[in-house]
Amino acid sequence: MEDAMPTRFLVSLGLALGCAAPGLAAPQVATDIAPVHALVARVMDGVGEPALIVPPGASPHGYSMRPSEAAALDRAGVVFWMGEGLTPWLAGPVATLAGDAHVVGLLGAGDSVVMAFREGVTFAAREQDGHDGSGHDGHDEDGHDEDGHGHDDHAHDDHAHDGTDPHAWLDPANARAWLGVIAAELAEHDPANAARYRANAAAAREDLVTLEAEISARLAPLRDTPYLVYHDAYQYFEARFGLAPEGALALGDAADPGPARIAALRDAAREAGVVCVFGEPQFNGDRIAAIFGGSVGHGVLDPLGSRHAPGAALYPALLGDMAEALAECLGG
């Protein structure tokens, strides 16, 4: 069902709020990945278009910029990115090409929540944390603990997959927080259009609240259904919607699972009654089929929205796609 879920939440994208103030150019803005670009594009609707550095379908963890992308970074007065944890190769170009720009790292910005990478072959800690599906484990709706503090960054035992998980855009509550950060930053650089930025951000937040409720209702019957993912990139989405992942085949998207990990996950999958294993568009699904055969279903999760054209509609579309992929493979 292509784009079925987010469609009704995108109607406002086509409603122009008016034109930018006459004679004033919009600020030059660059973004790292397509989901961030989508959020910035939504806030800039009717004023200007941000540039995208990492196109959909390319791995954010390692990418060689084209000359046009480097030029866009060089022209930027404002840069929005997740941060070095997601795109370590981009830190150098940002410092050199966008040295005079105001660089805004979104990971942890505003009231957004950050989480540490999970440990071990399986995600048994989920049960130990007493996740109830109402939000992030042990935290209130805004991701804070009882003392009002956010998640602490802490080291992971595996040096190739440690520290803070940067896939934070997969929690729509984080996106809502960033919309305010983006609007405030753009308003500071472009006061003439400040009201437009804030109005666009407010409308986008309302759309995401509605979409989150729709996804929550769609996935509620599947909260206890165990599944595996190819690599551990989805805990923000899983925690927000109370899902039950059993584990990940690989620690990172650049690492292939070894024989011992595969054997352990086969055993865990059998014991837990895993019904589906999810790959990603850039990974060869034959590997998953070779490991599990026909004993479980096979699905695809796309955390970057690679099948969608860049733009304001991409972010809600990718969330809707993930919900539909999970529901279809888990039997919802």
C-alpha positions as CSV (number, residue, x, y, z in Angstrom):
1,M,0.0,0.0,0.0
2,E,2.3,2.7,-1.3
3,D,2.4,5.8,0.9
4,A,-1.1,5.1,2.2
5,M,-0.5,5.9,5.8
6,P,1.1,9.3,5.6
7,T,-0.9,10.7,2.6
8,R,-3.6,12.5,4.6
9,F,-1.0,14.1,6.8
10,L,0.8,15.7,3.8
11,V,-2.1,17.7,2.5
12,S,-0.9,20.9,4.2
13,L,2.4,20.6,2.3
14,G,0.6,21.8,-0.8
15,L,-1.1,24.8,0.9
16,A,1.1,27.9,0.3
17,L,1.3,30.2,3.3
18,G,2.2,33.1,1.1
19,C,5.4,34.3,-0.6
20,A,8.7,35.2,1.1
21,A,9.2,38.8,1.9
22,P,9.9,40.7,-1.4
23,G,13.5,41.5,-2.2
24,L,14.9,39.2,0.5
25,A,16.8,36.0,-0.4
26,A,16.3,32.9,1.7
27,P,19.3,31.7,3.7
28,Q,21.6,29.1,2.0
29,V,21.0,25.9,4.0
30,A,22.6,22.5,3.7
31,T,21.6,19.3,5.3
32,D,23.2,15.9,5.7
33,I,20.6,13.1,5.2
34,A,17.2,12.9,3.5
35,P,15.1,12.7,6.7
36,V,16.8,15.9,8.1
37,H,16.5,17.5,4.7
38,A,12.7,16.7,4.8
39,L,12.2,18.4,8.2
40,V,14.2,21.5,7.1
41,A,12.3,21.6,3.8
42,R,9.0,21.6,5.7
43,V,10.1,24.5,7.9
44,M,11.4,26.4,4.8
45,D,8.2,25.8,2.8
46,G,7.3,28.9,0.8
47,V,10.7,30.6,1.6
48,G,13.4,28.4,0.0
49,E,14.9,25.0,-0.5
50,P,17.7,23.4,1.5
51,A,20.5,21.5,-0.2
52,L,20.9,17.7,0.4
53,I,24.5,16.4,0.8
54,V,23.8,12.6,1.1
55,P,21.2,11.4,-1.4
56,P,18.6,8.8,-0.5
57,G,20.1,5.3,-1.0
58,A,23.7,6.3,-0.1
59,S,25.1,5.1,3.2
60,P,25.5,8.1,5.5
61,H,28.3,6.3,7.3
62,G,30.6,6.6,4.3
63,Y,30.0,8.7,1.2
64,S,32.1,10.6,-1.4
65,M,30.5,14.0,-2.2
66,R,29.9,15.0,-5.7
67,P,31.2,18.5,-6.8
68,S,27.7,19.9,-6.7
69,E,27.2,18.7,-3.1
70,A,30.5,20.1,-2.0
71,A,29.6,23.4,-3.7
72,A,26.3,23.5,-1.8
73,L,28.1,23.0,1.5
74,D,30.5,25.7,0.6
75,R,27.7,28.2,-0.1
76,A,25.8,27.3,3.1
77,G,25.2,29.9,5.8
78,V,23.5,27.3,8.0
79,V,24.1,23.5,8.1
80,F,21.8,21.1,9.8
81,W,23.1,17.6,10.4
82,M,22.7,14.7,12.8
83,G,26.4,15.0,13.8
84,E,29.7,13.2,13.5
85,G,28.3,10.0,15.1
86,L,26.3,9.3,12.0
87,T,28.5,10.9,9.3
88,P,32.1,11.0,10.6
89,W,33.5,11.6,7.1
90,L,31.5,14.8,6.9
91,A,33.1,16.5,9.9
92,G,36.1,17.5,7.8
93,P,34.2,19.0,4.9
94,V,31.9,20.8,7.3
95,A,34.9,22.4,9.0
96,T,36.6,23.4,5.8
97,L,33.9,24.1,3.2
98,A,31.3,25.4,5.7
99,G,33.8,27.0,8.1
100,D,31.9,30.3,8.2
101,A,28.4,28.6,8.5
102,H,26.4,28.1,11.6
103,V,26.5,24.4,12.1
104,V,23.6,22.8,14.1
105,G,23.9,19.2,15.3
106,L,20.4,17.8,15.8
107,L,21.3,14.7,17.9
108,G,20.3,15.6,21.4
109,A,19.2,19.2,20.4
110,G,16.2,20.8,22.0
111,D,14.1,18.3,24.0
112,S,15.1,15.4,21.8
113,V,16.1,12.0,23.3
114,V,19.4,10.1,22.7
115,M,19.9,6.5,23.4
116,A,23.0,4.3,23.8
117,F,23.6,1.4,21.4
118,R,22.3,-1.9,22.8
119,E,24.6,-4.6,23.9
120,G,24.8,-8.4,23.3
121,V,23.6,-10.7,20.6
122,T,20.0,-10.3,21.6
123,F,18.1,-7.3,23.0
124,A,17.2,-9.1,26.3
125,A,17.6,-5.8,28.1
126,R,14.3,-4.7,26.8
127,E,12.4,-7.1,29.0
128,Q,14.7,-6.2,32.0
129,D,13.8,-2.5,31.5
130,G,10.1,-3.2,31.8
131,H,9.2,-1.5,28.6
132,D,5.4,-0.9,28.5
133,G,5.1,0.5,25.0
134,S,4.1,4.0,26.1
135,G,7.4,5.7,25.3
136,H,11.1,5.2,25.9
137,D,12.1,2.6,28.6
138,G,12.0,4.0,32.1
139,H,11.3,7.5,30.9
140,D,8.3,9.8,30.5
141,E,6.8,10.9,27.2
142,D,9.6,13.4,26.5
143,G,12.3,10.8,27.1
144,H,13.3,12.0,30.6
145,D,13.7,9.9,33.7
146,E,12.0,10.6,37.0
147,D,14.6,13.2,37.9
148,G,14.0,15.1,34.6
149,H,17.3,13.9,33.0
150,G,17.7,12.6,29.4
151,H,19.4,9.4,28.5
152,D,23.0,9.3,29.3
153,D,25.6,8.4,26.7
154,H,27.6,5.4,27.9
155,A,30.2,3.2,26.3
156,H,29.3,-0.1,24.5
157,D,31.6,-3.1,25.0
158,D,32.1,-3.5,21.2
159,H,34.5,-0.8,20.0
160,A,33.0,-0.9,16.5
161,H,29.5,-0.1,17.7
162,D,29.7,2.0,20.8
163,G,28.4,5.2,22.4
164,T,25.3,7.0,21.3
165,D,23.0,5.6,18.7
166,P,22.7,8.3,16.0
167,H,19.5,7.0,14.3
168,A,17.4,9.3,16.4
169,W,15.3,10.6,13.6
170,L,13.3,7.4,13.7
171,D,11.5,8.7,16.8
172,P,8.9,11.2,15.6
173,A,9.0,12.9,19.0
174,N,12.6,13.8,18.3
175,A,11.5,15.2,14.9
176,R,8.9,17.3,16.6
177,A,11.6,18.7,18.9
178,W,13.9,19.4,16.0
179,L,11.3,21.3,14.1
180,G,11.4,24.0,16.8
181,V,15.2,24.0,16.8
182,I,15.2,24.4,13.0
183,A,12.6,27.2,13.0
184,A,14.4,29.1,15.7
185,E,17.8,28.9,13.9
186,L,16.3,30.0,10.5
187,A,14.4,32.8,12.2
188,E,17.6,34.1,13.7
189,H,19.3,34.2,10.2
190,D,16.2,35.4,8.4
191,P,14.0,37.5,10.7
192,A,11.8,38.7,7.9
193,N,10.5,35.2,7.5
194,A,10.6,34.2,11.1
195,A,6.8,34.0,11.4
196,R,6.6,31.7,8.4
197,Y,9.3,29.3,9.8
198,R,7.5,29.1,13.1
199,A,4.1,28.5,11.5
200,N,5.4,25.8,9.3
201,A,7.1,24.1,12.2
202,A,3.9,24.2,14.3
203,A,1.8,22.7,11.4
204,A,4.4,20.0,10.9
205,R,4.4,19.1,14.6
206,E,0.6,18.7,14.5
207,D,0.9,16.4,11.4
208,L,3.5,14.3,13.2
209,V,1.3,14.0,16.3
210,T,-1.5,12.7,14.2
211,L,0.8,10.3,12.2
212,E,2.3,9.0,15.4
213,A,-1.1,8.1,16.8
214,E,-2.0,6.4,13.5
215,I,1.2,4.3,13.5
216,S,0.7,3.5,17.2
217,A,-2.8,2.1,16.5
218,R,-1.5,0.2,13.5
219,L,1.3,-1.5,15.4
220,A,-0.4,-2.0,18.8
221,P,-1.6,-5.6,18.1
222,L,2.0,-6.5,17.2
223,R,3.9,-5.2,20.2
224,D,4.7,-8.7,21.5
225,T,5.6,-10.2,18.2
226,P,9.3,-11.0,18.0
227,Y,11.5,-10.2,15.0
228,L,15.1,-9.7,13.9
229,V,16.7,-6.8,12.1
230,Y,19.8,-6.8,9.9
231,H,21.6,-4.2,12.0
232,D,20.7,-2.3,15.2
233,A,19.3,1.0,13.8
234,Y,15.7,1.0,14.9
235,Q,15.5,1.3,18.7
236,Y,14.2,4.8,18.6
237,F,11.2,3.7,16.5
238,E,10.8,0.4,18.5
239,A,10.8,2.2,21.8
240,R,8.4,4.9,20.7
241,F,5.9,2.3,19.5
242,G,6.6,-0.5,22.0
243,L,7.8,-3.2,19.6
244,A,9.6,-6.4,20.5
245,P,12.8,-6.9,18.5
246,E,14.8,-10.0,19.5
247,G,18.2,-8.9,18.1
248,A,20.3,-7.8,15.1
249,L,22.3,-9.9,12.7
250,A,25.1,-7.4,12.5
251,L,26.4,-4.7,14.9
252,G,26.6,-2.1,12.2
253,D,25.6,-1.7,8.6
254,A,29.2,-2.1,7.5
255,A,29.8,-5.3,9.4
256,D,28.8,-8.8,8.3
257,P,27.7,-11.2,11.1
258,G,30.2,-13.9,12.0
259,P,29.4,-17.6,12.3
260,A,29.1,-17.5,16.1
261,R,26.6,-14.6,16.0
262,I,24.6,-16.2,13.3
263,A,24.4,-19.5,15.2
264,A,23.4,-17.7,18.4
265,L,20.7,-15.7,16.6
266,R,19.3,-18.8,14.9
267,D,18.9,-20.4,18.4
268,A,17.4,-17.2,19.9
269,A,15.0,-16.9,17.0
270,R,13.8,-20.4,17.3
271,E,13.4,-20.1,21.1
272,A,11.6,-16.7,20.9
273,G,9.4,-17.7,18.0
274,V,10.7,-15.0,15.7
275,V,8.3,-14.6,12.7
276,C,10.2,-12.1,10.5
277,V,13.7,-11.0,9.7
278,F,14.1,-7.5,8.2
279,G,16.8,-6.5,5.8
280,E,17.4,-3.0,4.3
281,P,17.4,-1.8,0.7
282,Q,21.3,-1.7,0.4
283,F,21.7,-5.3,1.8
284,N,21.5,-8.4,-0.1
285,G,18.4,-10.3,0.9
286,D,19.9,-13.5,-0.2
287,R,22.1,-13.5,2.9
288,I,19.1,-13.5,5.2
289,A,17.4,-16.2,3.1
290,A,20.6,-18.3,3.3
291,I,20.7,-18.0,7.1
292,F,17.0,-18.5,7.9
293,G,15.6,-20.1,4.8
294,G,11.8,-20.3,4.8
295,S,11.5,-20.8,8.5
296,V,10.6,-17.1,9.0
297,G,9.2,-14.3,6.9
298,H,11.5,-11.7,5.2
299,G,10.8,-8.0,5.1
300,V,12.7,-4.7,4.3
301,L,13.0,-1.7,6.5
302,D,14.3,1.6,5.0
303,P,15.4,4.1,7.7
304,L,16.3,6.7,5.1
305,G,13.3,6.7,2.8
306,S,15.5,5.8,-0.2
307,R,12.5,5.1,-2.5
308,H,11.1,8.6,-2.1
309,A,12.1,11.8,-3.8
310,P,13.9,14.3,-1.4
311,G,11.6,16.9,0.0
312,A,9.2,17.7,2.8
313,A,7.0,14.7,2.2
314,L,9.9,12.2,2.7
315,Y,10.0,12.1,6.5
316,P,6.4,11.1,7.2
317,A,6.4,8.8,4.2
318,L,9.4,6.8,5.6
319,L,7.7,6.4,9.0
320,G,4.6,5.2,7.3
321,D,6.6,2.8,5.1
322,M,8.3,1.3,8.2
323,A,5.0,0.8,10.0
324,E,3.5,-0.9,6.9
325,A,6.6,-3.1,6.4
326,L,6.5,-4.2,10.1
327,A,2.7,-4.8,10.0
328,E,2.8,-6.8,6.8
329,C,5.6,-9.1,7.8
330,L,4.5,-9.5,11.5
331,G,1.0,-10.4,10.5
332,G,-0.8,-7.2,11.4
